[in-house]
């Protein structure tokens, strides 16, 4: 029997209040807990998102020399948010302080926007329609 797995996604941000404003305002997530002053847990339906305030330049791990930076950065892991319509949501991304880096409106099976939050974290918006 496979173990039951619950996914919890953590997102580091330079300012907790700014991170909450972005993710709650844009995606409508509800804050369900604040285990300590610099971390909030958001309910995203089937997934929990933890928004962590971490200082820029702070060490990311005791075993790595890499430090946190909030300029746009690339990582092979990112979030995909599925929405009904792309165009109105893309407008909301930029209004919330995010960046739309690339649009694929007809190139694939569904319209997709490659985006970044105000903290340099990449994500995609995948829509059912344009």
PANU-975880 format. One record per residue (C-alpha): residue in one letter; z, x, y. Coordinates in nm, 3 decimals, always signed. Example, Ala and Ser with C-alpha at 12.3 -4.5 7.8 and 13.67 -1.06 7.14 Angstrom:
# residues 2
<rec residu="A" up="+0.780" east="+1.230" north="-0.450"/>
<rec residu="S" up="+0.714" east="+1.367" north="-0.106"/>
This chain:
# residues 130
<rec residu="X" up="+0.000" east="+0.000" north="+0.000"/>
<rec residu="X" up="-0.094" east="+0.131" north="+0.344"/>
<rec residu="X" up="+0.187" east="+0.165" north="+0.597"/>
<rec residu="X" up="+0.188" east="-0.069" north="+0.895"/>
<rec residu="X" up="+0.084" east="+0.127" north="+1.203"/>
<rec residu="X" up="+0.140" east="+0.027" north="+1.564"/>
<rec residu="X" up="-0.053" east="+0.216" north="+1.828"/>
<rec residu="X" up="+0.127" east="+0.325" north="+2.143"/>
<rec residu="X" up="-0.079" east="+0.500" north="+2.409"/>
<rec residu="X" up="+0.085" east="+0.731" north="+2.663"/>
<rec residu="X" up="-0.074" east="+0.808" north="+2.998"/>
<rec residu="X" up="+0.064" east="+1.078" north="+3.228"/>
<rec residu="X" up="+0.038" east="+1.007" north="+3.600"/>
<rec residu="X" up="+0.155" east="+1.191" north="+3.910"/>
<rec residu="X" up="+0.331" east="+0.880" north="+4.046"/>
<rec residu="X" up="+0.475" east="+0.603" north="+3.829"/>
<rec residu="X" up="+0.435" east="+0.338" north="+4.097"/>
<rec residu="X" up="+0.070" east="+0.436" north="+4.158"/>
<rec residu="X" up="+0.004" east="+0.438" north="+3.782"/>
<rec residu="X" up="+0.157" east="+0.095" north="+3.741"/>
<rec residu="X" up="-0.039" east="-0.040" north="+4.037"/>
<rec residu="X" up="-0.363" east="+0.085" north="+3.880"/>
<rec residu="X" up="-0.311" east="-0.025" north="+3.519"/>
<rec residu="X" up="-0.127" east="-0.350" north="+3.589"/>
<rec residu="X" up="-0.351" east="-0.447" north="+3.878"/>
<rec residu="X" up="-0.676" east="-0.368" north="+3.704"/>
<rec residu="X" up="-0.603" east="-0.474" north="+3.348"/>
<rec residu="X" up="-0.321" east="-0.725" north="+3.400"/>
<rec residu="X" up="-0.073" east="-0.547" north="+3.174"/>
<rec residu="X" up="+0.285" east="-0.668" north="+3.193"/>
<rec residu="X" up="+0.576" east="-0.428" north="+3.224"/>
<rec residu="X" up="+0.811" east="-0.502" north="+2.935"/>
<rec residu="X" up="+1.055" east="-0.211" north="+2.953"/>
<rec residu="X" up="+1.162" east="+0.083" north="+3.167"/>
<rec residu="X" up="+1.352" east="+0.312" north="+2.929"/>
<rec residu="X" up="+1.414" east="+0.559" north="+3.210"/>
<rec residu="X" up="+1.315" east="+0.575" north="+3.579"/>
<rec residu="X" up="+0.995" east="+0.776" north="+3.526"/>
<rec residu="X" up="+0.850" east="+0.577" north="+3.235"/>
<rec residu="X" up="+0.739" east="+0.217" north="+3.200"/>
<rec residu="X" up="+0.609" east="+0.040" north="+2.891"/>
<rec residu="X" up="+0.326" east="-0.204" north="+2.949"/>
<rec residu="X" up="+0.226" east="-0.480" north="+2.711"/>
<rec residu="X" up="-0.145" east="-0.480" north="+2.646"/>
<rec residu="X" up="-0.152" east="-0.748" north="+2.379"/>
<rec residu="X" up="-0.217" east="-0.556" north="+2.059"/>
<rec residu="X" up="-0.129" east="-0.220" north="+2.212"/>
<rec residu="X" up="+0.157" east="-0.079" north="+2.417"/>
<rec residu="X" up="+0.082" east="+0.159" north="+2.699"/>
<rec residu="X" up="+0.352" east="+0.395" north="+2.825"/>
<rec residu="X" up="+0.295" east="+0.520" north="+3.176"/>
<rec residu="X" up="+0.486" east="+0.844" north="+3.235"/>
<rec residu="X" up="+0.541" east="+1.010" north="+3.570"/>
<rec residu="X" up="+0.502" east="+1.384" north="+3.517"/>
<rec residu="X" up="+0.476" east="+1.640" north="+3.794"/>
<rec residu="X" up="+0.144" east="+1.812" north="+3.848"/>
<rec residu="X" up="+0.168" east="+2.170" north="+3.726"/>
<rec residu="X" up="+0.444" east="+2.092" north="+3.477"/>
<rec residu="X" up="+0.411" east="+2.238" north="+3.131"/>
<rec residu="X" up="+0.245" east="+2.000" north="+2.887"/>
<rec residu="X" up="+0.412" east="+2.150" north="+2.579"/>
<rec residu="X" up="+0.647" east="+2.433" north="+2.491"/>
<rec residu="X" up="+0.378" east="+2.569" north="+2.259"/>
<rec residu="X" up="+0.095" east="+2.566" north="+2.515"/>
<rec residu="X" up="+0.031" east="+2.746" north="+2.841"/>
<rec residu="X" up="-0.170" east="+2.447" north="+2.965"/>
<rec residu="X" up="-0.018" east="+2.256" north="+3.255"/>
<rec residu="X" up="-0.070" east="+1.904" north="+3.383"/>
<rec residu="X" up="-0.337" east="+1.856" north="+3.644"/>
<rec residu="X" up="-0.456" east="+1.534" north="+3.795"/>
<rec residu="X" up="-0.804" east="+1.634" north="+3.903"/>
<rec residu="X" up="-1.077" east="+1.488" north="+3.683"/>
<rec residu="X" up="-1.056" east="+1.649" north="+3.342"/>
<rec residu="X" up="-1.231" east="+1.605" north="+3.010"/>
<rec residu="X" up="-1.066" east="+1.527" north="+2.682"/>
<rec residu="X" up="-1.222" east="+1.416" north="+2.355"/>
<rec residu="X" up="-0.975" east="+1.126" north="+2.341"/>
<rec residu="X" up="-1.007" east="+0.837" north="+2.584"/>
<rec residu="X" up="-0.943" east="+0.464" north="+2.607"/>
<rec residu="X" up="-1.208" east="+0.193" north="+2.576"/>
<rec residu="X" up="-1.128" east="-0.135" north="+2.750"/>
<rec residu="X" up="-1.335" east="-0.432" north="+2.634"/>
<rec residu="X" up="-1.413" east="-0.697" north="+2.894"/>
<rec residu="X" up="-1.642" east="-0.996" north="+2.920"/>
<rec residu="X" up="-1.860" east="-0.893" north="+3.217"/>
<rec residu="X" up="-1.920" east="-0.536" north="+3.337"/>
<rec residu="X" up="-2.033" east="-0.572" north="+3.699"/>
<rec residu="X" up="-1.729" east="-0.753" north="+3.840"/>
<rec residu="X" up="-1.494" east="-0.524" north="+3.649"/>
<rec residu="X" up="-1.667" east="-0.207" north="+3.773"/>
<rec residu="X" up="-1.615" east="-0.332" north="+4.129"/>
<rec residu="X" up="-1.244" east="-0.377" north="+4.051"/>
<rec residu="X" up="-1.219" east="-0.022" north="+3.911"/>
<rec residu="X" up="-1.335" east="+0.130" north="+4.239"/>
<rec residu="X" up="-1.126" east="-0.112" north="+4.448"/>
<rec residu="X" up="-0.817" east="+0.000" north="+4.251"/>
<rec residu="X" up="-0.887" east="+0.368" north="+4.327"/>
<rec residu="X" up="-1.071" east="+0.459" north="+4.008"/>
<rec residu="X" up="-1.412" east="+0.620" north="+3.984"/>
<rec residu="X" up="-1.720" east="+0.492" north="+3.803"/>
<rec residu="X" up="-1.901" east="+0.804" north="+3.686"/>
<rec residu="X" up="-2.190" east="+0.658" north="+3.490"/>
<rec residu="X" up="-2.333" east="+0.320" north="+3.398"/>
<rec residu="X" up="-2.533" east="+0.229" north="+3.091"/>
<rec residu="X" up="-2.661" east="-0.120" north="+3.157"/>
<rec residu="X" up="-2.945" east="-0.146" north="+2.904"/>
<rec residu="X" up="-2.933" east="+0.179" north="+2.705"/>
<rec residu="X" up="-2.716" east="+0.059" north="+2.417"/>
<rec residu="X" up="-2.602" east="-0.249" north="+2.236"/>
<rec residu="X" up="-2.363" east="-0.342" north="+2.523"/>
<rec residu="X" up="-2.322" east="-0.242" north="+2.887"/>
<rec residu="X" up="-2.077" east="+0.048" north="+2.937"/>
<rec residu="X" up="-1.920" east="+0.216" north="+3.239"/>
<rec residu="X" up="-1.775" east="+0.567" north="+3.209"/>
<rec residu="X" up="-1.480" east="+0.580" north="+3.449"/>
<rec residu="X" up="-1.174" east="+0.780" north="+3.556"/>
<rec residu="X" up="-0.839" east="+0.660" north="+3.686"/>
<rec residu="X" up="-0.692" east="+0.807" north="+4.008"/>
<rec residu="X" up="-0.516" east="+1.072" north="+3.794"/>
<rec residu="X" up="-0.829" east="+1.219" north="+3.635"/>
<rec residu="X" up="-0.792" east="+1.041" north="+3.300"/>
<rec residu="X" up="-1.123" east="+0.917" north="+3.163"/>
<rec residu="X" up="-1.179" east="+0.573" north="+3.014"/>
<rec residu="X" up="-1.469" east="+0.341" north="+2.937"/>
<rec residu="X" up="-1.530" east="-0.021" north="+3.019"/>
<rec residu="X" up="-1.734" east="-0.188" north="+2.745"/>
<rec residu="X" up="-1.862" east="-0.536" north="+2.818"/>
<rec residu="X" up="-2.019" east="-0.824" north="+2.632"/>
<rec residu="X" up="-2.266" east="-0.873" north="+2.917"/>
<rec residu="X" up="-2.376" east="-0.711" north="+3.238"/>
